[in-house]
């Protein structure tokens, strides 16, 4: 099952059965419309609990693409993918 996590106001939420791209398109469309938009997400860890996140300018919003763990962890320090100078 596909799951996308969302970080909003320091809390984590999720959307199941949706692709990262479909959520990005929904959020971008809402944002470009110039009106506040309520995105329905799941706030429950063990059971589905509706939550509605306000999508509007000035509100921090992050989408995390959750992938199943199918292989070894990557050491970001070794492969150069993690650049502390950027942080």
SVG drawing of the C-alpha trace seen along z (x, -y; Angstrom):
<svg xmlns="http://www.w3.org/2000/svg" viewBox="-12 -34 44 40">
<polyline fill="none" stroke="black" stroke-width="0.4" points="0.0,0.0 1.2,-3.5 1.3,-5.9 2.4,-9.5 3.2,-11.3 2.6,-15.0 4.2,-17.2 2.0,-20.1 2.5,-22.3 5.1,-19.9 2.7,-17.0 2.7,-14.0 -0.4,-13.0 -0.8,-10.5 -2.7,-9.8 -3.1,-6.2 -3.7,-5.0 -2.5,-8.3 0.7,-9.1 3.0,-11.9 2.3,-13.5 -1.5,-13.4 -1.2,-15.2 1.3,-17.7 -1.2,-18.5 -4.1,-18.9 -2.1,-21.2 -0.7,-23.3 -4.2,-23.6 -5.6,-24.8 -2.8,-27.2 -3.0,-28.7 -6.8,-29.2 -5.9,-31.8 -8.5,-30.6 -8.0,-28.7 -8.3,-24.9 -8.9,-22.1 -7.0,-18.9 -8.5,-15.8 -5.8,-13.5 -5.5,-10.7 -4.3,-11.7 -4.7,-8.3 -1.7,-6.0 -3.7,-2.8 -7.1,-3.7 -8.3,-6.2 -9.2,-9.6 -10.0,-12.5 -8.1,-15.7 -8.4,-18.7 -5.3,-20.7 -5.6,-24.3 -3.6,-24.9 -2.9,-28.6 0.1,-31.0 2.4,-31.2 1.5,-27.8 4.5,-25.4 3.6,-22.1 5.8,-19.1 5.0,-15.9 7.1,-12.9 7.2,-9.9 7.2,-6.8 8.8,-3.8 8.8,-0.3 12.1,0.8 13.4,3.4 17.2,3.1 20.1,1.9 20.1,-1.6 22.2,-4.1 24.9,-5.8 24.4,-9.4 27.8,-10.5 29.6,-8.0 27.9,-8.4 28.0,-12.2 24.2,-12.6 24.1,-14.5 25.8,-17.9 25.9,-19.7 27.0,-22.9 23.5,-23.1 21.8,-23.0"/>
</svg>
